[in-house]
Amino acid sequence: MRKNWPSWTGYATALWSLGYGVLGLYWTLGGAGYPFAPVPDDRATASILEGTPVHVVAPVMAAIGLGGVALALVMARRTPRGWVLQTVAAVLAVVLALVIPDYTLIAMVALAPALLVFAFTGVPGAQGGVGDILYWHRVNLIVLFVGGLLWAATALAYHRRSRGLCVSCGRGDAEPAWTSPPAALRWGRWAVAVAVVANLPYEFTRIAWYFGWPVGISGEFHQMMADTPGMLEMGLGLAVMGLAGGVLTHGLVHRWGEVYPRWIWLRAGRRVPPYLAIIPASVVAVVLIPAGLMNARLPLDGDNWAINAPGVLWTVWGAALGVATYAYYLRRRTACSRCGRGVRSRTGVPAGRSSGPRAGSRRAGSPARAPHRSRTR
C-alpha cells in the first residue's frame, strides 16, 4: 500500500473535500454545529478562524470543498500540465494543515497518555469522558489537518508526474547531488542543530519556573501557577519531554539512529527500521508548526512575554526537524519497489531501470540493462 499511495490519494482527497463541502453547505443553510461559532472559553480553540461569522466562512468552506472534488479528480486522472493545479493544491495543504489549526495537534501527541488518564479516570480532576477533551471545535481542527495532509500528498504526486519522476520515491534518471547520502548527512546535521536549539528557550523557562525563578513572567503570574495544582509540574514535564526529543533528534545523524546501540541489549547491533524514526519525527515536525504560528498570534509583550514567545520558535523547530527527517530518509532509503531506482552496481554507481507507466510518466526512466558479466575469472 505504501508504494501505491499516489494511485489513491487523489480520490481520498476528493472524498474528504466532498464531505467537508457538504458540511459547509449545511452550515450555510443554517445547520447546527458550525465549528468556529463563539463558545465558552473552556470549549474554544485558538484557531485563526475561531469566532468568525458563519455567513462568511461557511459558504467559503462549501465552495472550496465542492470545488476541491473536481480539482482532486482532475489531478488524479488527467495528464499533468503546468504548475497551476499543483500550486492551488499546495496552498490548500498549507492553509488546512498549518494555518487554521492551533496547539491541539501537538497537545494530542505530547499529552496522549495523560489525556487518556484524564478522560477515563478523572485524575487530576473531574472529567466528562473523552468528549470533555475532544469536543467538536477541536475535532474539527483535526479533520482539517487530515485534509491538509491529503492535499499535500495529492500535490506531491501530481508534481512528480509532471516532472517525469517516480511517483512513489521521487527519483528521476539523474539524482541531484544534494540528495546523495554524504550530502544529506552534511545538511542534515545543520538541521538537527537548529531543531535542538530552537526549543531551548521553552525548556529553560519552564524548568526555571518550576524551581522558583519567574523568567519572563511576573511574580503574580508565577504565584498563580504555583497555587494551581499540577501547573508547574506540567510545564516541567513538557520541558523534559522537549529535552528528550532533542536527544532523539540527534539519532537522525548518528549511527545509533541506524543500528541499535549496545545498551539496548535486546536489539543491540540490529538495524533500526527507518520508518521507526521517520514516522514519529515527521508527525512531530508537522504538528509543531501550527502551534508555533498560533503562538505568534498571541500577545508577546509585557511582563509575561515568556508565556508565548518561546512557543513561536516551534515553527522553526518543526521546519528544522522536518528537514532533518528528510535527510535521514534520503540516507536510509533503499531501492524503490516501484521503479527499481536506487540499486547500486558493483562500481557503486546507481543502476536505474525504467518503471514505464508505473512511475507515472513515459519519461520516468530508460530501459534497464542487464548487468555486465566479465568473461575472465
Salt bridges, closest charged atoms under 4 A:
GLU50 OE2 - HIS137 ND1 3.20
ASP132 OD1 - ARG43 NH2 3.16
ASP173 OD1 - ARG341 NH2 2.90
GLU175 OE1 - ARG333 NH2 2.95
GLU258 OE2 - ARG331 NH1 2.54
